[in-house]
């Protein structure tokens, strides 16, 4: 799906948090992926996608979600806060149920 979106020249974004989660998952020794390979993958993400950095506006939006009781999943809430801060309205994810509390704010596209 991502390759098809790239062929259509759809701007694709990745957040710093998603990059960190990618590394945290794959850096584990049992995964057996060389660290140099992981670093190369992240550098390629930074070239391939637009990167949404986090800042005070993202934190403000995240805190609004928490105060409104939208979700107790802080990492997922932060991803949506980053999206809204950058004007990103759609997420492609392997975990669409994680973003269901935000369905009124974003379009959730299952990756599979």
Wavefront OBJ file of the C-alpha trace (Angstrom):
o trace
v 0.000 0.000 0.000
v 2.757 2.467 0.869
v 4.501 1.875 -2.450
v 1.226 2.573 -4.264
v 0.794 5.836 -2.353
v 4.353 6.821 -3.235
v 3.665 6.101 -6.914
v 0.674 8.426 -6.671
v 2.998 11.083 -5.195
v 0.957 11.253 -2.001
v 3.022 13.060 0.641
v 3.850 10.537 3.342
v 4.804 11.466 6.881
v 6.474 9.696 9.768
v 6.802 11.033 13.285
v 9.889 10.934 15.474
v 7.891 8.813 17.903
v 7.185 6.189 15.240
v 10.890 6.126 14.410
v 11.714 5.565 18.099
v 9.115 2.792 18.381
v 10.543 1.134 15.254
v 14.011 1.176 16.780
v 12.827 0.060 20.226
v 11.110 -2.956 18.697
v 13.914 -4.029 16.363
v 17.031 -3.184 18.391
v 16.431 -6.170 20.681
v 19.104 -8.863 20.334
v 16.526 -11.575 19.648
v 15.518 -9.761 16.473
v 19.029 -10.314 15.132
v 19.105 -7.165 13.005
v 22.511 -5.487 12.894
v 22.452 -2.032 14.494
v 24.117 -0.516 11.434
v 21.251 -1.833 9.313
v 18.672 -0.286 11.649
v 20.464 3.065 11.574
v 20.540 2.915 7.772
v 16.800 2.164 7.686
v 16.011 5.185 9.858
v 18.164 7.429 7.693
v 16.291 6.175 4.643
v 12.964 6.943 6.354
v 14.147 10.511 6.869
v 14.846 10.789 3.141
v 11.743 8.923 1.977
v 9.146 10.563 4.234
v 8.445 13.972 5.646
v 9.297 13.896 9.343
v 6.943 15.390 11.922
v 8.939 16.614 14.882
v 7.397 17.032 18.300
v 7.221 20.325 20.086
v 5.090 22.403 22.449
v 2.033 22.372 20.163
v 2.062 18.573 20.044
v 2.289 18.430 23.849
v -0.599 20.889 24.168
v -2.763 18.731 21.885
v -1.742 15.559 23.733
v -2.720 17.098 27.067
v -6.069 18.137 25.607
v -6.719 14.511 24.635
v -5.782 13.357 28.128
v -7.972 15.980 29.798
v -10.901 14.990 27.557
v -10.370 11.308 28.414
v -10.132 10.373 24.747
v -7.593 7.607 25.323
v -5.259 6.332 27.993
v -2.857 5.111 25.313
v -0.345 7.950 25.534
v 1.852 6.827 22.624
v -1.102 6.506 20.239
v -2.561 9.773 21.497
v 0.764 11.470 20.876
v 0.839 10.195 17.299
v -2.608 11.695 16.695
v -1.594 14.926 18.442
v 1.395 15.144 16.102
v -0.829 14.459 13.106
v -3.286 17.194 13.992
v -0.509 19.671 14.716
v 0.872 19.087 11.217
v -2.535 18.989 9.517
v -2.254 15.277 8.713
v -5.704 13.737 8.478
v -5.033 10.086 7.573
v -3.036 7.329 9.232
v -2.007 4.039 7.648
v -1.479 1.520 10.448
v -1.205 -2.140 11.340
v -3.159 -1.298 14.503
v -6.368 0.454 13.456
v -8.146 -0.413 16.716
v -5.531 1.577 18.647
v -6.661 4.737 16.875
v -10.415 4.105 17.050
v -10.904 6.680 19.858
v -9.784 9.309 17.344
v -11.951 8.196 14.408
v -13.915 11.466 14.527
v -10.668 13.407 14.045
v -8.672 11.294 11.586
v -9.203 8.714 8.860
v -7.797 5.323 9.839
v -6.530 3.162 6.973
v -5.602 -0.431 7.878
v -2.237 -1.374 6.393
v -3.273 -4.945 5.739
l 1 2 3 4 5 6 7 8 9 10 11 12 13 14 15 16 17 18 19 20 21 22 23 24 25 26 27 28 29 30 31 32 33 34 35 36 37 38 39 40 41 42 43 44 45 46 47 48 49 50 51 52 53 54 55 56 57 58 59 60 61 62 63 64 65 66 67 68 69 70 71 72 73 74 75 76 77 78 79 80 81 82 83 84 85 86 87 88 89 90 91 92 93 94 95 96 97 98 99 100 101 102 103 104 105 106 107 108 109 110 111 112
